[in-house]
Amino acid sequence: MLNQTVPMDNNPPAVAARRRPPALRQCCDSYVCPVCDQVVELTDFRQVVWHQKPGHKPMEFDD
């Protein structure tokens, strides 16, 4: 019984595929406002609402 060989599985283990990190989506997270030429971050609701007003000025940020 000790001289019997166990068949080896030559297939590699299955590995789950990983998605790309969200940081690579930056191309779609902002746009340039056609009215005031300011970059609008679509992830910031305040900026989106501000830049929907007709004839608005560039938004001032609190630093």
C-alpha positions as CSV (number, residue, x, y, z in Angstrom):
1,M,0.0,0.0,0.0
2,L,2.9,2.4,0.6
3,N,4.2,1.8,-2.9
4,Q,1.0,3.0,-4.6
5,T,1.1,6.5,-6.2
6,V,-1.6,9.0,-6.0
7,P,-2.6,10.6,-9.3
8,M,-1.6,14.3,-9.4
9,D,-4.0,16.9,-10.6
10,N,-2.1,19.0,-13.2
11,N,-4.7,21.7,-13.6
12,P,-3.9,25.0,-11.9
13,P,-6.3,26.3,-9.2
14,A,-9.1,28.5,-10.4
15,V,-8.6,32.1,-9.4
16,A,-11.4,34.7,-9.4
17,A,-11.0,37.6,-11.8
18,R,-10.6,41.0,-10.3
19,R,-12.2,44.2,-11.5
20,R,-10.2,47.3,-12.1
21,P,-10.2,49.8,-9.3
22,P,-12.7,52.7,-9.5
23,A,-9.9,55.2,-9.9
24,L,-9.6,54.2,-13.5
25,R,-13.1,55.6,-14.2
26,Q,-11.9,59.2,-13.9
27,C,-12.6,59.9,-17.5
28,C,-16.3,59.8,-16.9
29,D,-16.4,61.5,-13.5
30,S,-16.0,65.1,-14.6
31,Y,-16.7,67.5,-17.4
32,V,-15.9,71.1,-18.4
33,C,-18.9,73.5,-17.9
34,P,-19.7,75.2,-21.3
35,V,-20.9,78.4,-19.4
36,C,-18.0,79.1,-17.1
37,D,-15.2,76.7,-18.3
38,Q,-14.8,75.2,-14.8
39,V,-14.3,71.5,-14.3
40,V,-17.4,69.9,-12.7
41,E,-16.9,66.8,-10.6
42,L,-20.0,64.6,-11.1
43,T,-19.4,62.9,-7.8
44,D,-20.1,66.2,-6.0
45,F,-23.9,67.0,-6.0
46,R,-23.3,70.7,-5.1
47,Q,-21.2,71.2,-8.2
48,V,-23.7,69.5,-10.5
49,V,-26.6,71.6,-9.2
50,W,-24.6,74.8,-9.4
51,H,-23.6,74.3,-13.0
52,Q,-27.1,73.6,-14.1
53,K,-28.2,77.3,-13.4
54,P,-28.2,79.4,-16.6
55,G,-25.7,82.2,-16.7
56,H,-23.9,81.2,-13.5
57,K,-20.4,82.2,-12.4
58,P,-17.6,79.8,-11.5
59,M,-18.2,78.1,-8.2
60,E,-16.1,79.3,-5.3
61,F,-14.7,76.5,-3.1
62,D,-14.1,76.7,0.7
63,D,-10.5,75.8,1.4
